[in-house]
């Protein structure tokens, strides 16, 4: 019998995103969502796609962490770090929820 986490992951991977073989799927979640993120990654792998995990310890963002936000000068907060921008530009679609799923470009 499928549990709630498996069912929710299946909903995200199959119904919401319809992950296809060869896709690159950014799986971003807070540490609290680890069970769901791990199940999403399992299901992405079962569809012969790449899962790229991004785990946030503070749960604030998939891009930056709270301690950095609290200390960074305003000029750093004005834009993403170049490597972060490059990573996010590689994805063409995003699905937000308990996990963030981003679909990679071909």
C-alpha positions in Angstrom: 0.0 0.0 0.0 1.3 3.4 -1.0 1.9 5.8 1.9 1.1 9.6 1.9 4.7 10.6 1.0 4.9 8.2 -1.9 1.5 9.3 -3.1 2.4 13.0 -2.9 5.8 12.4 -4.6 4.0 10.5 -7.4 1.5 13.4 -7.8 4.4 15.8 -8.2 6.6 13.7 -10.5 3.8 12.1 -12.6 0.8 14.4 -12.6 2.2 17.9 -12.0 5.5 17.6 -13.9 5.3 14.4 -16.0 9.0 13.8 -15.7 10.5 12.3 -18.9 13.6 10.2 -19.4 16.8 12.3 -19.7 15.4 15.3 -17.9 17.3 17.2 -15.3 15.1 17.7 -12.3 16.2 20.2 -9.5 14.6 18.9 -6.3 14.8 21.7 -3.8 13.4 21.3 -0.3 14.0 22.2 3.3 15.6 19.7 5.6 12.1 19.2 7.2 10.9 17.9 3.8 13.7 15.3 3.5 11.4 12.2 3.3 9.4 13.8 0.5 12.5 15.0 -1.3 14.1 11.6 -1.1 11.0 9.9 -2.5 10.7 12.5 -5.3 14.4 11.7 -6.2 13.6 7.9 -6.2 10.7 8.4 -8.5 12.6 10.8 -10.8 15.3 8.0 -11.0 12.7 5.4 -11.8 11.7 7.6 -14.8 15.3 7.5 -16.0 15.8 11.2 -15.3 18.5 13.0 -13.3 17.6 14.3 -9.8 19.7 17.3 -8.6 19.1 17.8 -4.9 19.2 21.3 -3.2 18.5 21.0 0.5 17.9 24.2 2.5 18.8 24.0 6.2 16.9 27.2 7.2 13.9 26.6 4.9 14.0 30.2 3.7 14.9 29.6 0.1 16.2 27.1 -2.4 18.8 29.6 -3.4 20.2 31.3 -0.2 20.3 30.5 3.5 19.2 32.6 6.4 22.6 33.1 8.0 24.0 34.4 4.8 21.0 36.7 4.2 21.4 38.1 7.7 25.0 39.0 7.2 25.4 39.9 3.5 25.7 43.5 2.5 22.9 45.0 0.4 25.0 45.0 -2.8 25.3 41.2 -2.6 21.6 40.8 -1.9 20.7 42.8 -5.1 21.4 39.9 -7.4 22.2 36.2 -7.5 25.7 34.9 -7.5 26.8 34.2 -11.1 27.1 30.4 -10.5 23.7 30.4 -8.9 22.2 32.3 -11.8 23.9 29.9 -14.3 22.4 26.9 -12.5 18.9 28.3 -12.5 19.1 29.4 -16.1 19.6 25.7 -17.0 16.0 24.9 -16.0 13.0 25.9 -18.1 10.1 25.2 -15.7 9.6 25.3 -11.9 7.0 23.7 -9.7 6.8 25.0 -6.1 5.4 23.1 -3.2 6.8 21.2 -0.3 9.5 20.5 -2.8 10.7 22.7 -5.7 11.0 20.8 -8.9 12.7 22.4 -11.8 12.8 20.8 -15.3 16.1 21.0 -17.2 16.5 22.3 -20.7 17.4 19.8 -23.4 
